[in-house]
Amino acid sequence: MRGGLLLRILSADGMTVFSTKGRLMETGFIFDTSHAREVVTGGGRTTAASAASFFGKVVKVSQDGPIELYQDGRQLYRFG
């Protein structure tokens, strides 16, 4: 963390994926939204966050927007 590695990982485009035990599994992961169970609408990040949330909890962070929490294909909470 002192070298700023965590900040660079979390700032990269694409998903940063953690296991249920908090272990870093993947960075820069691009989610294929064609595997979503339901039709998801919105911008690219919103669509990816909503679709990925069928597989686990998702925190969507945009540099110029609010932070949002998704689960089971829907937005649960919005910060900011």
C-alpha positions as CSV (number, residue, x, y, z in Angstrom):
1,M,0.0,0.0,0.0
2,R,2.9,2.4,0.6
3,G,3.9,2.3,-3.1
4,G,0.3,3.1,-4.2
5,L,-0.2,-0.3,-5.8
6,L,-3.6,-0.8,-4.3
7,L,-4.7,2.6,-5.5
8,R,-3.5,1.9,-9.1
9,I,-5.2,-1.5,-9.1
10,L,-8.5,-0.1,-7.9
11,S,-8.2,2.9,-10.4
12,A,-7.8,0.7,-13.5
13,D,-10.7,0.3,-15.9
14,G,-12.4,-3.0,-15.6
15,M,-13.4,-5.0,-12.5
16,T,-11.3,-5.8,-9.6
17,V,-12.5,-9.2,-8.2
18,F,-12.1,-10.4,-4.6
19,S,-13.0,-13.8,-3.3
20,T,-15.4,-14.1,-0.4
21,K,-12.4,-14.3,1.9
22,G,-11.1,-11.0,0.6
23,R,-8.3,-12.4,-1.6
24,L,-7.5,-10.5,-4.7
25,M,-8.5,-12.7,-7.6
26,E,-8.3,-10.5,-10.8
27,T,-7.8,-6.9,-11.9
28,G,-8.9,-5.2,-15.1
29,F,-11.5,-8.0,-15.6
30,I,-14.0,-7.2,-18.4
31,F,-17.3,-8.8,-17.7
32,D,-19.2,-10.3,-20.6
33,T,-22.8,-9.0,-20.1
34,S,-24.2,-11.4,-22.7
35,H,-24.3,-14.0,-19.8
36,A,-26.7,-11.8,-17.7
37,R,-29.8,-13.6,-16.7
38,E,-32.0,-10.7,-17.4
39,V,-31.9,-7.7,-19.8
40,V,-29.8,-5.0,-18.1
41,T,-30.0,-1.4,-19.3
42,G,-27.8,1.6,-18.7
43,G,-24.3,2.7,-19.5
44,G,-21.4,0.3,-19.8
45,R,-20.3,0.3,-16.2
46,T,-23.9,0.2,-14.9
47,T,-24.7,-2.7,-17.2
48,A,-21.6,-4.6,-16.1
49,A,-22.1,-3.9,-12.4
50,S,-25.8,-5.1,-12.6
51,A,-25.0,-8.2,-14.6
52,A,-22.0,-9.2,-12.4
53,S,-24.1,-8.8,-9.3
54,F,-25.9,-12.0,-10.1
55,F,-22.6,-13.7,-9.1
56,G,-21.8,-11.7,-6.0
57,K,-21.9,-8.2,-4.5
58,V,-20.7,-5.4,-6.7
59,V,-19.4,-1.9,-5.7
60,K,-19.4,0.4,-8.8
61,V,-17.0,3.3,-8.5
62,S,-17.0,6.0,-11.2
63,Q,-14.4,8.8,-11.1
64,D,-17.0,11.4,-11.8
65,G,-20.1,9.9,-10.2
66,P,-21.5,8.3,-7.1
67,I,-20.5,4.9,-5.6
68,E,-23.2,2.3,-6.0
69,L,-23.9,-1.1,-4.5
70,Y,-25.5,-3.9,-6.6
71,Q,-26.8,-7.3,-5.7
72,D,-29.0,-9.7,-7.6
73,G,-29.1,-7.4,-10.7
74,R,-30.4,-4.3,-8.9
75,Q,-29.0,-1.3,-7.2
76,L,-29.3,-1.4,-3.5
77,Y,-27.6,1.7,-2.4
78,R,-26.0,4.9,-3.8
79,F,-23.4,7.0,-2.0
80,G,-23.1,10.6,-3.2
